[in-house]
Amino acid sequence: MKLPIVVGVIALLAVAVTGMYTSDFTAYLGDNPTTCNNCHVMDAAYEGWFHGGHTNWAKCSDCHTPHPLIPKYLVKAESGYHHVSAYLLGNIPEAIRAKEKSRQVVQENCVRCHEATVADIFEAQMDTDRYCFECHRHTAHGERGISLLPYKHEEE
């Protein structure tokens, strides 16, 4: 290897390690809800969750990431990339809207945790083509949470 390439790789690693250290990168690998609230965009969602019905039962990642280890961290990495990009480029939305992929993860987690209730719904042959949170908008984040903002699909 040539010296400029080695110096460049070392410099890049130094910048990456410094960035990870100063941003407390390892906190984002865990499941502490206060980490999710590091960005002001999440204030209403965190506040609503903290005072809502799920605070004693579920943390952010219990609903918003898959439970198997590898898919969980792939979702966390993708979300982290989008959040960091938005912050660095100054393109921070007023409210974060879930993409279709995220809505599916949340739905799967609703069904997983509330399996008996969902079975009753399926037996009653209710509308099963809708997401749970379309009707239960205030359940996880409470009345104070992001649910106060109008629900919109990503396409709108």
C-alpha positions in Angstrom: 0.0 0.0 0.0 1.1 3.5 -0.7 1.6 5.9 2.2 -1.2 8.4 1.1 -3.7 5.6 1.2 -2.6 4.4 4.6 -2.7 8.0 5.9 -6.1 8.6 4.4 -7.6 5.4 5.9 -6.1 6.3 9.3 -7.6 9.8 9.1 -11.0 8.5 8.1 -11.0 6.0 11.0 -9.9 8.8 13.4 -12.8 11.0 12.2 -15.3 8.1 12.4 -14.2 7.1 15.9 -14.2 10.7 17.1 -17.7 11.1 15.7 -18.9 7.9 17.4 -17.4 8.9 20.7 -18.8 12.5 20.8 -22.2 11.4 19.7 -22.4 8.6 22.3 -23.0 6.2 19.5 -23.3 3.1 21.7 -26.4 4.6 23.4 -28.2 4.1 20.1 -27.5 0.4 20.2 -29.6 -0.1 23.3 -33.3 0.2 24.1 -33.4 3.2 26.4 -36.3 5.5 25.3 -34.5 8.6 26.4 -32.1 8.0 23.6 -34.9 8.1 21.1 -35.8 11.5 22.5 -32.4 13.1 21.8 -33.9 14.8 18.7 -36.5 17.6 19.4 -38.7 16.0 16.7 -39.4 13.1 19.0 -40.4 15.3 22.0 -44.2 14.8 21.5 -43.9 11.1 20.8 -41.7 10.5 23.9 -43.9 12.7 26.1 -47.0 10.9 24.9 -45.4 7.5 25.4 -44.1 8.4 28.9 -47.7 9.4 30.0 -49.5 6.8 27.9 -50.6 3.3 28.4 -47.6 1.4 27.1 -44.9 3.1 29.3 -44.9 0.2 31.8 -45.0 -2.5 29.1 -43.0 -1.4 26.0 -40.1 0.7 25.0 -39.7 2.4 21.6 -37.8 -0.5 20.1 -40.4 -3.0 21.3 -42.9 -1.5 18.8 -40.7 0.2 16.2 -38.1 -2.5 15.5 -38.4 -6.2 14.7 -37.5 -8.5 17.6 -35.0 -10.9 16.0 -31.5 -9.5 16.6 -30.2 -9.0 13.0 -33.4 -7.4 11.6 -33.6 -5.2 14.6 -30.2 -3.8 14.1 -30.7 -3.5 10.4 -33.7 -1.3 11.0 -31.9 0.7 13.7 -29.0 1.3 11.2 -31.3 2.4 8.4 -33.3 4.7 10.8 -30.1 6.1 12.2 -28.7 6.8 8.7 -31.9 8.7 7.8 -31.9 10.6 11.1 -28.2 11.6 10.8 -28.6 12.5 7.2 -31.7 14.7 7.9 -29.8 16.4 10.8 -26.6 17.0 8.8 -28.4 18.3 5.7 -30.7 20.5 7.8 -33.8 18.6 6.4 -35.4 17.9 9.8 -39.2 17.4 9.4 -41.7 19.0 11.8 -43.0 15.4 12.4 -41.6 12.1 11.4 -44.0 10.1 9.4 -43.7 6.3 9.3 -42.8 4.8 6.0 -44.7 1.7 4.8 -41.9 -0.6 6.0 -42.1 1.0 9.5 -45.9 0.7 9.6 -45.5 -3.0 8.8 -43.0 -3.5 11.7 -45.3 -1.7 14.1 -48.3 -3.8 13.0 -46.3 -7.0 13.4 -45.4 -6.0 16.9 -49.0 -5.1 17.8 -50.1 -8.5 16.6 -47.3 -10.3 18.4 -48.0 -8.6 21.8 -51.8 -8.7 21.5 -52.1 -12.1 19.9 -55.2 -13.2 21.9 -57.1 -10.0 21.1 -56.2 -10.1 17.5 -57.4 -13.7 17.3 -60.8 -12.6 18.6 -60.8 -9.8 15.9 -60.0 -12.3 13.2 -62.8 -14.7 14.5 -65.3 -11.8 14.4 -64.2 -11.3 10.8 -63.6 -7.6 11.3 -61.7 -5.5 8.8 -58.3 -7.1 8.9 -56.8 -5.1 6.1 -56.1 -2.1 8.3 -53.3 -1.3 10.7 -54.1 -1.5 14.4 -52.9 2.0 15.0 -55.4 3.4 12.4 -58.1 2.9 15.1 -55.9 2.9 18.2 -54.0 6.0 17.3 -53.6 7.2 20.9 -52.8 3.9 22.5 -49.0 3.8 22.5 -48.2 7.5 22.5 -51.2 8.7 24.5 -53.2 11.9 24.0 -50.2 14.1 24.4 -48.1 12.4 21.9 -47.5 12.7 18.2 -51.0 11.3 17.7 -52.3 14.9 18.1 -50.9 15.6 14.6 -53.0 14.6 11.7 -52.4 11.0 10.5 -51.0 11.1 7.0 -49.6 8.4 4.7 -46.2 9.0 3.3 -47.6 9.6 -0.2 -49.7 12.6 0.8 
